[in-house]
Each structure stands twice: as structure tokens, then as C-alpha cells.
Amino acid sequence: MRLRKGCIAVIILMLPGCAGQDVIIQKQTEMESRLERLIQDNKSLAIKVAGLSAEVKELNDQMQNHSGSIQELKQSALTNHSEGKEAYPANRLPQPRQSPATKIELINDEMPSKEENKNASDLYMKAFGLYSSNNYPGAVKAFKAFLKKYPATEYAVNAQYWLGECYYSQSDMPGALEAFRQVVEKYPDGTKAPDALLKIGYTLIAMKEPEKARLELTGLIEKYPDSPAAAKAREKLDNM
């Protein structure tokens, strides 16, 4: 009887620890979401600043062209006045260096690429906004639509990772496992690869496969030993 009461007491003491760990993981995910939002806001601002910088450079080039032409005309007038004759034959009057129209045309050629980047950024932020507001089904659809339309943009690896987080938050562990594995397989050099390996470990633990989880977490530590994800993996292994 005393042994049974002792076991019950140990189980009761362990329960708050498990609940506390889940809360820590949830808080960690929320903090990562906020950091991701700040990063993407900075990227969007950088794109706008780059566009404005290009326009300012174009205006400066045009001003330099006009300034050069005016300088040539002034020099011609001074030469004519001092020598009392034409400095240029009628058919060889100084011409402006190059019409700015050519440069404007080149900038227009780049516009589809910039527009595509802007559209990709907008669609990504829409999907991430749905995730941040806990609309996980809507975020899943939005991230999938993004990956289908913009698989090669800089946001693709993040979209794939947060797709996994959407599934994980809905306790769809098979979906989460597949999404996180896609991050590692498609974007092995991406910034989200260590985090994806960590979440693969967490997902396998939730799926009651601790040995597989241990292998994944150990592999993470070996491949990315200095990453924050590796530190979390070591902590997780110590508590398994």
C-alpha cells in the first residue's frame, strides 16, 4: 500500500514538469514567430529602400548628363567669343552624352524581378500573419500556395519551416514530420535547417519514437554543433 502511494506521488510530481516543458516549448515558438516577423519586416523595408536608392541614382545620372551637356555648350560659347568663329561646324554641334531613355529602359527590364520579390514578400507575410494569429488551417493553405508559386525565392525555406510549425501546433505529427524533413532535404544550407532537425526530434518524441528522436537530435549536434538548436538538442537529450 505504501509503495502504491509512493508511485502515485512520484507521478503527480512529474506531471507539472511535463506541463512546464510544454509551456516552455510553446513560449519558445511564440518568440520565434515574433522574431521572424521582425526579420521579414526588415527585409520588406530593405527592398523598398533599394528601390528608392535606384531611383535616386537614376536622377543623379540624368543630372550629370545634363550638367555635362550644359558645360560643353558653355565651353563652345566661350571659344566662339574668344576666337570669333564657330567652334563646331553646323552639322557637328555638341550633343548630349546619352539619352536617359536607355537607362530607364534597363531599369524597366528589372522591374518584373523586383515586382516578383515584392509579391512573394507580401504573400509570405500574409501566410505568416495567419500563423501568428493561430489560424493554422488558413496558414497551411497560404504557405502551400506560396511554396507552389515561389519555390525559389529567399522566403521559401522559412515558408516550408513554418508550414511544419502549423502542423505541429495542430498536433498533426505526421504532417509536421514531413514538412520539417522537406526543410532539411530541399534547403540543407538554409538558416532553418538546424531548427528543422530539432523539431524533427521533438515531433518523433511526440510520436512515441524516442530512439529515432535520439538519432535525429544527435545528428543535429554533430552537423551544427555551435547552433542554438544544438544547445536545445543537448538539453533535450539530457532529459530523455
MOHU-V843108 format. One record per backbone hydrogen bond with DSSP energy under -1.0 kcal/mol. NH is the residue of the N-H (numbers start at 1). CO is the residue of the C=O. E is the energy in kcal/mol with one decimal. If there is no record, write none. Layout:
NH&CO&E, NH&CO&E
This chain:
5&1&-2.3, 6&2&-2.2, 7&3&-2.1, 8&4&-2.2, 9&5&-2.2, 10&6&-2.0, 11&7&-2.4, 12&8&-2.4, 13&9&-2.1, 14&10&-1.8, 15&11&-1.7, 18&14&-1.9, 19&15&-2.5, 20&16&-2.8, 21&17&-2.0, 22&18&-2.1, 23&19&-2.1, 24&20&-2.2, 25&21&-2.4, 26&22&-2.4, 27&23&-2.7, 28&24&-2.6, 29&25&-2.2, 30&26&-2.1, 31&27&-2.4, 32&28&-2.3, 33&29&-2.1, 34&30&-2.2, 35&31&-2.4, 36&32&-2.5, 37&33&-2.2, 38&34&-2.1, 39&35&-2.4, 40&36&-2.5, 41&37&-2.3, 42&38&-2.1, 43&39&-2.0, 44&40&-2.5, 45&41&-2.2, 46&42&-2.3, 47&43&-2.2, 48&44&-1.9, 49&45&-2.5, 50&46&-2.4, 51&47&-2.0, 52&48&-2.3, 53&49&-2.5, 54&50&-2.0, 55&51&-1.8, 56&52&-2.5, 57&53&-2.4, 58&54&-2.1, 59&55&-2.3, 60&56&-2.3, 61&57&-2.4, 62&58&-2.4, 63&59&-2.5, 64&60&-2.2, 65&61&-2.3, 66&62&-2.5, 67&63&-2.6, 68&64&-2.5, 69&65&-2.1, 70&66&-2.5, 71&67&-2.3, 72&68&-1.9, 73&69&-2.2, 74&70&-2.4, 75&71&-2.3, 76&72&-2.4, 77&73&-2.4, 78&74&-2.4, 79&75&-2.2, 80&76&-2.6, 81&77&-2.2, 82&78&-2.2, 83&79&-2.4, 84&80&-1.8, 92&89&-2.2, 102&99&-1.4, 104&100&-2.4, 105&101&-2.1, 106&102&-1.7, 107&103&-2.2, 108&104&-2.3, 109&105&-1.6, 114&110&-1.8, 115&111&-3.3, 116&112&-2.5, 117&113&-2.2, 118&114&-2.3, 119&115&-2.6, 120&116&-2.6, 121&117&-2.4, 122&118&-2.6, 123&119&-2.5, 124&120&-2.5, 125&121&-2.6, 126&122&-1.9, 127&123&-2.1, 128&124&-2.8, 129&125&-2.1, 130&126&-1.7, 131&127&-1.9, 132&128&-2.6, 133&129&-1.5, 134&131&-1.9, 135&130&-2.5, 136&134&-1.6, 139&135&-2.4, 140&136&-2.5, 141&137&-1.8, 142&138&-2.2, 143&139&-3.0, 144&140&-2.2, 145&141&-2.3, 146&142&-2.3, 147&143&-2.6, 148&144&-1.9, 149&145&-1.8, 150&146&-3.5, 156&153&-1.5, 159&155&-2.5, 160&156&-2.5, 161&157&-2.0, 162&158&-2.8, 163&159&-1.6, 164&160&-1.5, 165&161&-1.7, 166&162&-1.9, 167&163&-1.9, 168&164&-2.6, 169&165&-2.6, 170&166&-1.1, 171&168&-1.6, 172&167&-2.7, 173&171&-1.4, 176&172&-2.4, 177&173&-2.9, 178&174&-2.1, 179&175&-2.2, 180&176&-2.8, 181&177&-2.0, 182&178&-1.8, 183&179&-1.2, 184&180&-1.6, 185&181&-2.5, 186&182&-2.7, 187&183&-1.9, 190&187&-1.7, 193&190&-1.3, 196&192&-2.6, 197&193&-2.2, 198&194&-2.1, 199&195&-2.5, 200&196&-1.9, 201&197&-1.9, 202&198&-2.2, 203&199&-2.7, 204&200&-2.4, 205&201&-1.9, 206&202&-2.2, 207&203&-1.5, 208&205&-1.7, 209&204&-2.7, 213&209&-2.1, 214&210&-2.6, 215&211&-1.9, 216&212&-2.2, 217&213&-2.6, 218&214&-2.4, 219&215&-2.3, 220&216&-2.1, 221&217&-2.0, 222&218&-2.1, 223&219&-2.3, 224&220&-2.9, 227&224&-1.5, 231&227&-1.5, 232&228&-1.9, 233&229&-2.1, 234&230&-2.4, 235&231&-1.9, 236&232&-2.3, 237&233&-2.6, 238&234&-2.1, 239&235&-1.0, 240&237&-1.0
